[in-house]
């Protein structure tokens, strides 16, 4: 496999991920989850044979333009990917990064801290995106990314719906500054919300190309960016500004009514 060098270690212009917040947030990544480097290539090949990495569950690339909401787009991509991995692509739901961003930012272009977004996904959840299908199905929806709204503009009673779409408490795992942990999370189908150069992205899959391992991540500037919305980081960029992987999100008792009996 050869990847276009133009899509590897792309330089970013800071667009809203601020270093700070409670960087100790999350449980520690467990040592018994570590996968030795000698196994990485075999694990990658096994995943390819079984249908691919987590990108098979990421059915949409977000477009945050012109908002400074990269943190919430990365967090939403991680959440949505795990939701779909757990329930199957036939039960995938598009969620609204703006419904998360407006609760943790101070102004339109203030940006936000990753730990704040991750904690908010645990505490209050996220709303489905305002699409025709979701509008017909759920009581509370919000558009994907733009225009910017304030928290007061969220639909009345929004927590009734958002509470059904949360990260399970304790299921964000803080990654040490260690490439083995970063690779192990991806090989274990745990997407990673991480930051570098003032930008936040969602790593989904570990790949091997021309003698080196790369993290394949989803951008949040539409499918015209990179390789249909994906780009790649070599090991030097894997964990330079905080990284958390996600193992599990809440599951509905009835997949036909994931927001419960009150969803409409």
N, C-alpha and C positions, 0 to 999 in steps of 0.2 A: 504494500500500500504506500503510495506516494502522495503527499499533500502539498498543494501549492504553497510555497514559502510566503507568499503575500498574505496568507491567512494565519500565520503562526507568529506568536508574540507581538501582536499588533499594539502599537502605541495608542494610548487613550488621551483624550482631553477631558479633564475632570468635569463631571456633569452632575454631581450631587451626592456622592458617597463620602461622608465625612468620617474620618477616623475619630473614634471616641465612643461614648456610651459605656455600658458595662461590658467590657471585653472579656470578663470572666463568665458571662452568661452561658448557660447550657451545661449539660453533663459532660464529663471527660470522656473522650473516645476510649473505648475499652481496649486494653492491650491484647486480649484474646481474639480480637477482630483483625489484628494485623496479618497481612499476607506478605510473605517474603518476596523480594524482588525477583528471585529465581523462578517464581511461579507466575509472574505477571503475564508473560507472553502466552503461556498455556491457557490461563484464565480468559484472556482476550479472545483467543481463538475459539474457546468453548462457548463464549457468549455470542460470537458471530455465528457459529453453527446453530445456536438456539434462537436466533432471530435478531440479535444485536443488543446494544446497551440500552440505557434509559431513554435515549432519544426516540425509541419506538413508542414511548408513552407520552412524549411531548408533541402534541398534535398541532401546536400553534406557536409562531414566533411573535412576540409582542412588538409594538412600535410605540415607544414612549415620547416621541417628538411632539411638542417642544418642551415637555415637562422634565424636571430634574429628579425623576422618580426611579432611578435605576435600581436602588435597593429593593423597592417594593416589587419591581418587575422580576428581579432575580428570585426574591422570596416566593412570589406567586408561582413562578415557573417550577420551583422546587416542590411547592405544595401541590400544584396541579399534577405534576409528574408522579408523585407518590400516590395521590388519590387514584389516578388512572392505573398505576401499577397494581394497586391493591384490588381495584374493582373490575379492571378490564377496559379496553378502549371503547366498548359499547356504552359504558357508563361515564365517559369523560365529561367534565363540565368546564367551561371557560369561566375564569374568575376575574375580578376587577382589581388591578393594582391600585387604581385611584382610590378605591374604597378603603384601602389600607394606608396609602400615602398621606391622605388628608388628616389622618388621626395622629401622625407622628412627626409632621413637619411644622415649622413655624411660619412659613410663607411659601409661595409658589416655587421659588427657585432656591429655597434654603437647603435643599437636600435633606438627608436623614442618616441616622446611624443604624447599621445593620442589627445590633442587638435589640434596638427598639422595635423594629419590624418583626423580628423573630418572636419576641415576647408578646407582641400584640396578636400575632397569629395563634399563640397559645391561649391568651386570655379572652379575646373577644372574636377571633376568627376573621373571615373575609367574605365578601358578598359575591354572588355570581355576577358575571358581566351582563350588561344590558344588550342582549341579542334577542331576535324574535323568539327563538326557542326558549330561552331562559325567562323572557318576559311573560310568556304564556304559562310558565311552570312555577315561578317563584314569586312570592309576595314583594320581595325587596331586591332590586338590582341596581347596579351603577355602571356607567360606561367604562371602557377599558382604561384610557390614560388621559385624554384631553377632551374638553377643557378642564382646567383646574377648578376644584370646588373646595369649600371649607367644610369642616366636620358638621357644622350646623346645617349644611345642605344635604346631608345623607337622609334617605327617606325615613319618615317617622317609624319607630319600632324596628329599625334595621337589625338590632341585636337578636331579634327573634329568629331571623334567618341565618345571620352570620355564626351564631353559636353552633350550628350544625356542621360548619366547615372550619375546623380548628386543628392545629397540631396537638397531639396528645402531650400532656405535660411531661417534660423530661425527655422528649424524643428528638430535640435538637442536641447534637453532640459537637462540642468544641474541639476542633482539630489542632493538635500541637503543630509547631513549625517543623514538620517532619514529612518528607515526601512519601514515606512508606504508609503513613496513616492516610494521607490524601488519596493515594492510589487504592488503598484497601477499601475506603469508603465507596469509591466509584465501582470497584469490582464486586462490591456487596450490594449494588443497586441502591445506594444512598446518595442522592444528588447533593451538591455542595453549593451553598451561597457564600461567595467570597469576594474580597475586594482587592483592587490594586490600582495604583495611579489615579485615585479619585473616582473610580468607577466600580460598580458591583455587577457581577455576572453569575450565571448558574452553570456549574460544570456537571455534565451528565454521564460522560463515557470516557474510559481510558482507551487510547488507541496506540498503535505502534507504527512508526513511519520512518524509513531511512535511518534505522539504527537508534532511534530515541523514542521515549514514551511521551505522549502528549495528552493533555486533558481537553476534551472536546466540550466547548461551552456554548450555551445559547446567548446570543446578543439580544438587545431589546430595541433595535432600530429597524425592524422589518426584515423581510427576506432578501432585500437587495444588498444587504451588508454581508460581506464574507461569503461563505459557501452556503447559500440559501438561509442565511441568518445565523450560521454557526461559524465559530473561529476556534483557534487552538492555542493552548499555552504549553510551553516546555516547562521542565521542572523548576527552572529559576523563577518562574512567576506563579507557582502554585499556591503559596500561602505567604504573601508579603504584607497583607493588611487585614488579617482576620479571616477565618473560614469556619463554617459550621455545616455539618451534614445532617440530613433529615431521614429518620428511619420510619416513622409511622404517623398517620393522621387519623382523625376520628372516622368511623364507618357508620353508615345508616343501617337501621334495623330493617328497612324496606328500601331497596334500591330504586323502586319506582317513585318513592317519595323521600328523597334524601334530606329534605328540610323538614321532615315530619308531617303530621297531618294538618298543620297550620300553614303549609307552604303557599297555599293560594287563598 
